[in-house]
Amino acid sequence: MSAQGPLWEVFDAGAFEESLMLSAYNHGVDSIAAVAFVTAPSYLHQKLGIPDSERILMGVGLGYRSDAAINRFRSDREKVEDILSITQ
């Protein structure tokens, strides 16, 4: 996206990314949002020849599940229910 483009394009890209990830899952392909490509885009700008006048809005990693050790990692994060309360 042009760095000068309207911010509503960010919303469109987010909606597309979600659809892409859901569709991939439906076809047996796992995915992960690659936030680093958006927050620190210099690598992609350099590797793909993207000019600085363009903004990277999304990054998605796609692949097939395996039993590799990295996929068994679980963080020590707080449980969502311990930090979030939704009331009506």
VMD Tcl script that draws the C-alpha trace (Angstrom):
set ca {
  {0.00 0.00 0.00}
  {1.19 3.50 -0.66}
  {2.56 5.08 2.52}
  {0.29 8.01 1.65}
  {-2.81 5.81 1.23}
  {-5.96 6.09 3.32}
  {-6.03 4.24 6.63}
  {-9.20 2.34 5.73}
  {-6.95 0.19 3.51}
  {-5.43 -1.16 6.73}
  {-8.86 -2.48 7.75}
  {-9.31 -4.10 4.33}
  {-5.92 -5.79 4.60}
  {-6.79 -7.12 8.07}
  {-10.07 -8.54 6.81}
  {-8.26 -10.15 3.87}
  {-5.58 -11.61 6.17}
  {-8.23 -13.18 8.39}
  {-10.02 -14.66 5.36}
  {-6.73 -15.99 3.99}
  {-5.86 -17.67 7.29}
  {-9.34 -19.20 7.68}
  {-9.32 -20.46 4.10}
  {-5.85 -21.95 4.55}
  {-7.02 -23.80 7.66}
  {-10.02 -25.09 5.73}
  {-7.56 -26.55 3.22}
  {-5.35 -28.19 5.87}
  {-2.71 -25.46 5.96}
  {-1.81 -23.78 9.24}
  {-0.91 -20.11 9.45}
  {0.48 -17.47 11.77}
  {0.28 -13.71 11.57}
  {3.84 -12.45 11.03}
  {3.61 -9.15 12.89}
  {7.36 -8.50 12.56}
  {6.96 -8.01 8.80}
  {4.60 -5.12 9.53}
  {6.32 -3.59 12.55}
  {9.87 -3.99 11.19}
  {9.46 -4.18 7.41}
  {13.02 -3.33 6.34}
  {13.85 -7.00 5.59}
  {10.94 -7.38 3.17}
  {11.58 -3.99 1.61}
  {15.16 -5.05 0.91}
  {14.54 -8.68 -0.15}
  {11.52 -7.97 -2.34}
  {12.65 -4.61 -3.68}
  {9.67 -2.77 -2.21}
  {10.25 0.99 -2.32}
  {10.14 2.98 0.92}
  {7.11 4.82 -0.46}
  {5.11 1.58 -0.01}
  {3.79 0.26 3.32}
  {3.57 -3.43 4.23}
  {0.19 -4.10 5.80}
  {0.27 -7.80 6.57}
  {2.47 -10.83 6.76}
  {1.30 -14.43 7.04}
  {3.34 -17.56 7.50}
  {1.76 -20.64 5.90}
  {2.75 -24.26 6.32}
  {1.79 -27.79 7.18}
  {1.66 -28.94 10.80}
  {4.43 -31.22 12.01}
  {5.47 -32.75 15.31}
  {8.71 -30.74 15.38}
  {9.82 -29.63 18.85}
  {9.05 -25.97 18.13}
  {5.38 -26.86 17.68}
  {5.21 -28.29 21.20}
  {6.34 -25.02 22.81}
  {3.86 -23.45 25.20}
  {4.48 -20.05 26.76}
  {4.08 -19.24 30.44}
  {1.48 -16.57 29.70}
  {-1.37 -15.83 32.00}
  {-4.58 -17.64 31.13}
  {-7.00 -15.38 29.29}
  {-9.74 -16.03 31.84}
  {-7.38 -14.80 34.60}
  {-6.95 -11.37 32.99}
  {-10.13 -10.82 30.98}
  {-13.67 -10.46 32.18}
  {-16.60 -9.82 29.84}
  {-19.81 -8.60 31.41}
  {-23.10 -7.66 29.88}
}
mol new
graphics top color blue
foreach p $ca { graphics top sphere $p radius 0.5 }
foreach p [lrange $ca 0 end-1] q [lrange $ca 1 end] { graphics top cylinder $p $q radius 0.2 }
display resetview
